[in-house]
Amino acid sequence: MTFFYIKINQTPLGGFYLNKLMQYGWNKSWENEWNQEDRSHLQPGRIIADFGQMYRVYTSEGEIWGEMSGKMKHALQTGSPYPAVGDWVELQLLEGEDRGIIHGILNRKTSISRQKAGAKSAQEQLIAANVDILFLVTSLNDDYNPRRMERYLIMAWNSGVSPVILLSKADLCEDAEVKAAEMELIAPGVPVHAVSALEDLGKEAVTGYLKEGVTVALTGSSGCGKSTIVNWLAEADEQRTQGIREDDSRGRHTTTHRELFLLPQGGLMVDTPGMRELQLYDDEGGGWEQVFAEIEAIGEGCRFADCQHENEAGCAVRAAVDAGEIDEKRLLNYRKTQRELQFQLKKEARSQRKLNRKDRSSKEPVRRKSAFWNSRMDEE
């Protein structure tokens, strides 16, 4: 095993603690970034649970509570995301206490984000950071929805992670193979696995992703079985689970906060609360084009370069829909998500203009009154 040494409090990190940090994803790349600056008075730690203002952080001393410094909170008021589960942070350990102060965040390799629900302006909600593989979970009951999966795929590709689709509760479905084939059609090249924790179906395929130092996250709608999958793979009751409502197959929120678990296979898994809705945040990673690649390719044959694929003459995409080559519902989702991302860009531009105006006004110098004017005021 290769050992990395980091100067922490002027003392090299011991082999035991180093081994534990490596289990939580510490590697040569993170070591190189850490050593680019003088951090001799700090220690690295990885956020393993997010409780709002407080965090559980894994460090060389084991698990501790962490909270941001006042300076860091002030710096993040401009709209940058707060620390998230999976982040590697700079910690100042408090002597004699099982807590520390977070002073900074190491540059994120990947960021899984969505638009903050209910926000009128463009606001990023960071779900998890430094994730390598994202399990997109949907259950094979009445909650099964290919159109929703397309939205999750856009988020995954934009985040820079590798998506894997898990079709949970396969024991409840008589045509699981048909559903898996349908998912493969909308997500070419993305692995699709039908799984069942109850019948121990598909476990070998899923555990193949859980290699030492690899961070996997799960996301999906409420009640799709994420917490059950965590317990199944961890071979322990790490997360509390609840049933779904039988009348509509809708889930109940079981996971109330984001948390990272070290699995016996050596990998790391982030469980996240279920999403009632997924609003897309941006498309900087080209996720939208990647999800709808075949529509974009066929669209190059349209008569007009700016064809909206609605009722225009010479539309190659509409012709493909009429010929049964493209699902009408997929095209509708193509247009819907395109409009949503365009609207999101406009909101982000408006928010940036407001922020720029605020910055300019705060930097304008206060005009000092002349001595003559002050003397006139004194006379009056």
Backbone torsions as a table, in degrees:
resi	resn	phi	psi	omega
1	MET	NA	135.0	177.7
2	THR	-80.1	135.0	179.2
3	PHE	-110.3	135.0	176.5
4	PHE	-106.5	143.9	-179.1
5	TYR	-121.8	129.5	-178.3
6	ILE	-123.9	133.8	178.2
7	LYS	-78.9	113.5	178.9
8	ILE	-124.2	118.1	-174.1
9	ASN	54.6	38.3	177.8
10	GLN	66.6	13.5	-178.5
11	THR	-125.2	130.1	178.9
12	PRO	-59.2	143.1	179.1
13	LEU	-68.9	128.7	-176.5
14	GLY	-68.1	159.4	-177.1
15	GLY	-61.1	-39.4	-178.5
16	PHE	-63.1	-50.8	-177.6
17	TYR	-68.0	-35.4	178.1
18	LEU	-62.2	-43.1	179.6
19	ASN	-60.6	-40.3	179.0
20	LYS	-67.0	-41.5	178.2
21	LEU	-64.4	-37.1	177.6
22	MET	-64.5	-35.9	175.8
23	GLN	-61.8	-31.4	179.7
24	TYR	-89.9	11.6	171.6
25	GLY	107.0	-0.5	179.0
26	TRP	-68.4	135.2	-178.2
27	ASN	-148.6	-173.6	-176.7
28	LYS	-61.1	-37.1	-179.7
29	SER	-62.7	-45.1	178.6
30	TRP	-68.0	-36.3	178.4
31	GLU	-61.6	-43.9	-179.7
32	ASN	-61.8	-41.8	179.3
33	GLU	-65.9	-40.8	-179.3
34	TRP	-61.4	-40.0	-175.7
35	ASN	-80.1	-1.5	177.5
36	GLN	-70.8	-20.7	179.3
37	GLU	-128.2	164.1	176.9
38	ASP	-80.7	103.9	178.5
39	ARG	-121.5	34.0	-174.5
40	SER	-63.3	-23.2	-179.2
41	HIS	-94.5	4.8	-177.0
42	LEU	-123.1	166.9	175.5
43	GLN	-127.9	148.2	174.4
44	PRO	-80.3	148.8	176.1
45	GLY	-152.2	154.5	178.4
46	ARG	-114.8	130.8	179.6
47	ILE	-72.4	123.9	-177.9
48	ILE	-113.0	-8.5	175.8
49	ALA	-157.1	141.7	-177.5
50	ASP	-118.8	117.1	178.8
51	PHE	-115.7	27.8	179.6
52	GLY	95.1	-100.3	179.8
53	GLN	-84.5	-15.6	-179.4
54	MET	-119.1	150.5	-177.9
55	TYR	-133.2	147.9	167.2
56	ARG	-95.1	129.8	-173.9
57	VAL	-127.4	134.4	175.2
58	TYR	-93.9	126.8	-177.0
59	THR	-131.9	-175.9	176.9
60	SER	-67.0	-15.6	178.3
61	GLU	-96.6	5.1	-174.6
62	GLY	98.8	-158.8	-179.1
63	GLU	-82.0	136.4	176.3
64	ILE	-140.0	168.5	171.4
65	TRP	-87.4	142.7	177.7
66	GLY	-132.6	147.4	173.8
67	GLU	-142.5	152.4	-176.7
68	MET	-72.7	148.5	173.2
69	SER	-70.3	158.4	178.4
70	GLY	-60.4	-38.4	179.3
71	LYS	-63.0	-40.3	-179.8
72	MET	-68.5	-41.5	177.7
73	LYS	-59.3	-43.7	-179.8
74	HIS	-63.0	-40.6	-178.4
75	ALA	-66.8	-28.0	-177.7
76	LEU	-89.3	0.4	-179.4
77	GLN	-69.1	-13.7	-179.7
78	THR	-74.4	-5.7	177.5
79	GLY	117.7	-5.3	177.8
80	SER	-66.6	145.1	-177.6
81	PRO	-63.2	143.7	174.1
82	TYR	-71.8	168.7	176.2
83	PRO	-54.8	146.9	-178.0
84	ALA	-131.7	163.2	176.1
85	VAL	-57.8	131.7	-177.4
86	GLY	102.3	-17.9	179.3
87	ASP	-67.4	144.0	166.3
88	TRP	-96.4	127.7	-172.7
89	VAL	-125.2	162.5	175.2
90	GLU	-94.3	121.4	-173.8
91	LEU	-118.2	139.1	168.6
92	GLN	-107.5	110.2	-178.8
93	LEU	-75.8	136.9	179.5
94	LEU	-91.5	123.4	-174.4
95	GLU	-61.5	131.3	177.2
96	GLY	78.6	5.0	-179.5
97	GLU	-128.4	155.4	178.2
98	ASP	-96.6	46.3	177.4
99	ARG	-148.7	165.0	-179.4
100	GLY	-148.7	169.0	-179.9
101	ILE	-105.3	128.1	178.3
102	ILE	-87.2	122.4	-177.4
103	HIS	-106.7	-15.5	-178.7
104	GLY	-173.3	170.8	-179.4
105	ILE	-123.9	131.4	174.0
106	LEU	-69.7	150.7	-176.8
107	ASN	-54.1	129.3	-178.2
108	ARG	-74.6	138.2	174.6
109	LYS	-80.1	-40.2	176.7
110	THR	-140.9	154.3	179.9
111	SER	-140.7	117.1	176.3
112	ILE	-92.5	114.5	-173.2
113	SER	-132.0	157.3	170.3
114	ARG	-140.9	166.2	173.2
115	GLN	-69.6	132.1	-179.7
116	LYS	-62.3	125.9	-177.1
117	ALA	-62.9	133.5	177.0
118	GLY	84.2	-8.0	-178.6
119	ALA	-77.4	133.8	-179.6
120	LYS	-78.7	-28.3	178.0
121	SER	-104.8	171.5	179.4
122	ALA	-71.6	111.9	179.5
123	GLN	-133.1	121.0	-179.7
124	GLU	-78.5	131.5	171.4
125	GLN	-111.0	111.6	-177.3
126	LEU	-82.3	121.9	-177.3
127	ILE	-87.2	-46.3	179.4
128	ALA	-162.0	156.4	-177.3
129	ALA	-126.7	155.3	176.1
130	ASN	56.9	42.6	177.0
131	VAL	-95.3	138.2	179.5
132	ASP	-93.2	-42.5	-176.7
133	ILE	-130.3	136.0	178.9
134	LEU	-115.0	115.5	174.2
135	PHE	-81.3	116.6	176.6
136	LEU	-95.7	109.7	-170.1
137	VAL	-104.2	130.4	171.3
138	THR	-139.9	140.8	-175.9
139	SER	-91.2	150.5	-177.8
140	LEU	-89.8	57.0	172.7
141	ASN	-129.9	-152.2	-178.2
142	ASP	-67.6	-10.4	179.7
143	ASP	-83.5	-7.5	-179.1
144	TYR	-61.9	127.0	-174.1
145	ASN	-152.8	101.9	179.6
146	PRO	-59.8	-33.6	-178.7
147	ARG	-65.9	-39.2	176.4
148	ARG	-65.1	-38.6	180.0
149	MET	-62.2	-34.3	177.0
150	GLU	-60.5	-38.1	177.9
151	ARG	-65.4	-43.6	179.1
152	TYR	-63.7	-36.3	178.6
153	LEU	-65.2	-40.0	176.7
154	ILE	-58.8	-47.6	178.8
155	MET	-59.5	-42.7	-177.6
156	ALA	-64.2	-49.6	-179.0
157	TRP	-63.4	-37.9	178.6
158	ASN	-68.0	-24.0	-178.2
159	SER	-80.8	-15.0	-179.3
160	GLY	86.5	10.4	180.0
161	VAL	-98.0	170.3	175.8
162	SER	-97.8	115.9	-178.2
163	PRO	-81.4	147.3	172.7
164	VAL	-136.7	129.4	-178.7
165	ILE	-94.2	126.1	175.7
166	LEU	-112.7	121.1	176.3
167	LEU	-96.5	99.1	-173.9
168	SER	-83.2	168.1	178.5
169	LYS	56.7	41.8	-179.2
170	ALA	-63.0	-20.1	178.5
171	ASP	-68.6	-16.7	-180.0
172	LEU	-91.5	-2.0	-172.8
173	CYS	-121.8	130.9	-179.8
174	GLU	-84.8	-19.1	-178.5
175	ASP	-122.4	47.5	-178.3
176	ALA	-58.4	-36.6	-179.3
177	GLU	-66.4	-36.2	178.0
178	VAL	-66.1	-43.0	178.8
179	LYS	-63.9	-40.0	178.8
180	ALA	-63.8	-40.1	178.3
181	ALA	-64.6	-36.8	177.9
182	GLU	-64.4	-41.2	178.1
183	MET	-65.4	-37.3	179.4
184	GLU	-64.4	-30.4	178.6
185	LEU	-69.0	-38.3	-178.3
186	ILE	-86.4	-10.0	-178.4
187	ALA	-136.2	68.4	-178.8
188	PRO	-58.2	131.5	178.2
189	GLY	85.7	-9.9	179.7
190	VAL	-90.4	126.9	178.8
191	PRO	-62.2	138.8	178.5
192	VAL	-127.0	128.5	-179.3
193	HIS	-132.1	128.8	171.2
194	ALA	-87.9	126.5	-174.9
195	VAL	-131.9	157.4	175.1
196	SER	-148.6	114.6	177.3
197	ALA	-67.8	-33.2	-178.1
198	LEU	-64.3	-41.9	-178.1
199	GLU	-103.5	8.4	178.6
200	ASP	56.6	40.0	-177.4
201	LEU	-95.0	128.3	175.3
202	GLY	83.6	7.6	-175.7
203	LYS	-65.4	-39.9	-178.4
204	GLU	-61.3	-40.7	179.4
205	ALA	-65.5	-41.2	-177.0
206	VAL	-71.8	-42.3	-178.7
207	THR	-66.1	-17.1	176.5
208	GLY	-63.1	-20.4	178.7
209	TYR	-87.1	-14.5	-170.1
210	LEU	-91.9	65.3	-179.2
211	LYS	-89.1	157.6	-177.2
212	GLU	-57.7	130.1	178.7
213	GLY	83.8	-6.8	179.7
214	VAL	-90.0	131.0	-179.7
215	THR	-102.8	123.9	179.5
216	VAL	-116.3	137.5	175.4
217	ALA	-118.4	152.5	175.4
218	LEU	-114.6	139.3	173.5
219	THR	-145.5	154.7	-178.5
220	GLY	166.3	178.9	-178.0
221	SER	-75.6	165.9	-179.0
222	SER	-60.9	135.0	176.1
223	GLY	81.2	9.2	-177.8
224	CYS	-81.2	-6.0	174.9
225	GLY	103.0	19.7	-178.2
226	LYS	-63.1	-48.8	-178.2
227	SER	-65.3	-35.3	176.1
228	THR	-62.8	-39.0	178.6
229	ILE	-65.6	-41.0	177.4
230	VAL	-59.1	-49.4	179.9
231	ASN	-62.2	-39.1	-179.9
232	TRP	-62.1	-46.8	-178.0
233	LEU	-76.5	-33.2	179.5
234	ALA	-78.4	-12.7	-178.1
235	GLU	56.7	36.0	178.7
236	ALA	-162.0	162.5	179.4
237	ASP	-86.0	73.5	178.8
238	GLU	-72.4	-35.8	-176.5
239	GLN	-124.4	140.2	175.4
240	ARG	-72.1	143.0	-179.2
241	THR	-124.0	157.0	175.8
242	GLN	-136.4	159.8	176.3
243	GLY	-79.4	174.4	177.1
244	ILE	-100.0	164.2	175.1
245	ARG	-74.6	123.5	-173.9
246	GLU	-69.3	-24.9	-175.7
247	ASP	-72.9	-28.9	-178.8
248	ASP	-135.2	6.1	179.7
249	SER	61.2	18.2	178.6
250	ARG	-84.4	147.3	-175.7
251	GLY	-89.4	163.8	171.9
252	ARG	-107.5	144.5	178.5
253	HIS	-65.6	119.6	175.6
254	THR	-104.7	-53.9	177.0
255	THR	-78.1	123.8	-177.5
256	THR	-105.8	-9.0	176.9
257	HIS	-149.0	163.5	-179.8
258	ARG	-84.9	138.5	-176.0
259	GLU	-149.3	145.2	-179.3
260	LEU	-110.0	133.3	-178.3
261	PHE	-120.0	142.7	171.9
262	LEU	-90.7	119.1	-174.9
263	LEU	-92.7	155.4	-179.2
264	PRO	-63.4	-23.7	178.1
265	GLN	-72.6	-11.3	179.5
266	GLY	107.4	-17.6	179.6
267	GLY	-83.8	174.4	179.0
268	LEU	-119.1	140.5	-177.9
269	MET	-131.2	132.2	177.1
270	VAL	-104.5	120.4	173.6
271	ASP	-98.7	139.2	-177.2
272	THR	-126.4	152.6	175.8
273	PRO	-60.5	148.1	178.7
274	GLY	-64.5	150.9	-178.8
275	MET	-104.7	126.5	172.2
276	ARG	-71.7	-34.5	177.7
277	GLU	-149.1	154.1	177.4
278	LEU	-121.7	106.2	174.7
279	GLN	-94.5	126.3	-177.7
280	LEU	-70.9	141.6	-177.2
281	TYR	-93.6	-50.0	179.5
282	ASP	-156.4	-177.8	180.0
283	ASP	-135.9	35.1	-178.0
284	GLU	-64.4	-26.4	-179.0
285	GLY	-88.2	3.3	179.9
286	GLY	70.8	24.4	-176.9
287	GLY	-64.8	-38.3	-178.3
288	TRP	-62.0	-47.5	179.2
289	GLU	-63.5	-33.9	-179.0
290	GLN	-71.1	-39.3	-179.7
291	VAL	-67.9	-39.1	-177.5
292	PHE	-108.2	40.4	-173.9
293	ALA	-60.2	-39.3	-176.1
294	GLU	-70.3	-32.7	176.8
295	ILE	-69.3	-41.8	177.8
296	GLU	-62.2	-40.8	-179.1
297	ALA	-66.2	-45.1	179.0
298	ILE	-66.1	-34.2	-179.8
299	GLY	-62.6	-20.1	177.7
300	GLU	-66.9	-17.5	179.0
301	GLY	-92.2	4.6	178.3
302	CYS	-69.0	152.8	-179.3
303	ARG	-64.4	-39.1	-177.0
304	PHE	-108.0	137.2	-177.2
305	ALA	-64.7	-30.9	-178.9
306	ASP	-100.0	27.2	-177.7
307	CYS	-59.7	133.2	179.5
308	GLN	-94.4	0.6	178.5
309	HIS	59.3	43.5	178.5
310	GLU	-114.4	-84.2	-178.7
311	ASN	-125.7	17.1	-177.1
312	GLU	-70.6	147.6	175.8
313	ALA	-69.6	142.5	177.5
314	GLY	72.4	24.6	179.6
315	CYS	-81.2	115.1	-179.3
316	ALA	-70.9	-30.1	-179.2
317	VAL	-70.0	-44.3	177.6
318	ARG	-62.1	-36.9	178.1
319	ALA	-64.0	-37.5	178.8
320	ALA	-68.1	-35.7	177.2
321	VAL	-65.8	-45.2	179.8
322	ASP	-62.7	-30.6	-179.4
323	ALA	-84.9	-2.8	179.6
324	GLY	82.4	11.6	-179.5
325	GLU	-81.7	-25.8	179.0
326	ILE	-127.5	134.6	177.1
327	ASP	-69.9	131.5	179.1
328	GLU	-56.8	-40.3	-179.6
329	LYS	-66.5	-34.0	177.5
330	ARG	-66.9	-40.3	177.8
331	LEU	-64.4	-40.2	178.1
332	LEU	-62.1	-40.1	178.4
333	ASN	-70.2	-33.3	174.3
334	TYR	-56.2	-49.5	-178.8
335	ARG	-70.3	-39.2	-178.2
336	LYS	-63.6	-47.7	-179.2
337	THR	-69.5	-31.6	176.2
338	GLN	-63.4	-46.5	178.6
339	ARG	-63.5	-39.2	-179.6
340	GLU	-62.8	-43.5	-179.8
341	LEU	-69.1	-37.3	176.8
342	GLN	-64.1	-41.8	177.2
343	PHE	-64.2	-38.2	179.3
344	GLN	-64.1	-39.4	177.6
345	LEU	-62.7	-39.5	178.4
346	LYS	-65.1	-42.8	178.5
347	LYS	-62.6	-40.7	-180.0
348	GLU	-65.3	-39.3	178.4
349	ALA	-64.4	-41.5	178.1
350	ARG	-63.4	-42.9	179.7
351	SER	-62.7	-38.2	-179.8
352	GLN	-69.3	-38.1	178.0
353	ARG	-64.0	-41.8	177.8
354	LYS	-62.3	-41.7	179.3
355	LEU	-65.1	-39.3	178.9
356	ASN	-64.9	-40.9	178.4
357	ARG	-64.2	-39.3	179.4
358	LYS	-64.7	-40.6	179.4
359	ASP	-64.6	-42.1	-179.2
360	ARG	-64.9	-41.8	-178.1
361	SER	-66.9	-33.9	-179.1
362	SER	-73.5	-21.1	-177.9
363	LYS	-95.2	-8.2	-179.2
364	GLU	-68.3	128.7	-178.4
365	PRO	-68.6	147.0	176.3
366	VAL	-74.9	128.0	-178.2
367	ARG	-76.7	126.2	-179.8
368	ARG	-88.1	137.4	178.5
369	LYS	-74.0	146.5	-179.0
370	SER	-71.9	161.3	178.5
371	ALA	-61.7	-37.0	179.6
372	PHE	-62.4	-44.9	-179.1
373	TRP	-64.9	-40.5	178.8
374	ASN	-63.2	-38.5	179.0
375	SER	-67.2	-37.2	177.3
376	ARG	-62.8	-41.5	-179.4
377	MET	-65.1	-37.4	179.7
378	ASP	-66.4	-37.8	-179.9
379	GLU	-65.8	-36.0	-178.9
380	GLU	-75.0	NA	NA
